[in-house]
Amino acid sequence: MDAALQLPDHERAEIALILTDSIGDGSSPAEVRASWLAEVERRREALARGEETLVDFDDMMARLRAKVRRSGERRAPTG
């Protein structure tokens, strides 16, 4: 891995792209976009029907940060 980090930016970017492309189910970018748009529409409709609620971004981030802190405290060595 250290050798890869020594490569020029453009070569590291090419490796990153290859690795990124190797993850997932082989869907094309257009298929991924279509899936995301369908999910957005599904969620919008569920919200309109009252089946879903919105969560404030700042509140959710505060909750997640608190959860991460608690998790770190549990794993911290004692003594």
NORQUI-V114322 format. One line per field, one symbol per residue. ss: DSSP state (H for helix, E for strand, L for the rest). phi: phi as a letter, one per 40 degrees, with the letter a starting at -180 (. if undefined). burial: 1 if it has 16 or more other C-alpha atoms within 10 Angstrom, else 0. A space follows every 50 residues. Layout:
ss = ???
phi = ???
burial = ???
//
This chain:
ss = LHHHHLLLHHHHHHHHHHHHHLLLLLLLHHHHHHHHHHHHHHHHHHHHLL LLLLLLHHHHHHHHHHHHHHHHHHHLLLL
phi = .dccccccdcccccccccccccchbgccdccccccccccccdcccccccg cbbcbcdccccccccccccccccccccbg
burial = 00000000000000000000000000000000000000000000000000 00000000000000000000000000000
//
